[in-house]
């Protein structure tokens, strides 16, 4: 695989992870069959699609769990120590 193809594949994974995690965190619907346009180049789009489709349910769940753990820890620290950095 060429570097541009690798990049498109990675962008497909990143885009799906970002969109699906965001949808789950906000209790919004998400349809993984609706793959966004990444490139008008068929080869680049094909690798983006492969990256998009390579994301597994466990990948999403681990990211969501991590986001929720971060939010819970941040809330607990805020309650213990108050706001930080002037916020």
NORRA-V254652 format. One record per run of one state. SS is the DSSP state (~ for helix, > for strand, _ for the rest). FROM is the first residue (numbers start at 1). TO is the last residue. If there is no record, write none. Layout:
BEGIN
ss:SS from:FROM to:TO
ss:SS from:FROM to:TO
END
This chain:
BEGIN
ss:_ from:1 to:2
ss:~ from:3 to:25
ss:_ from:26 to:41
ss:~ from:42 to:53
ss:_ from:54 to:56
ss:~ from:57 to:81
ss:_ from:82 to:87
END
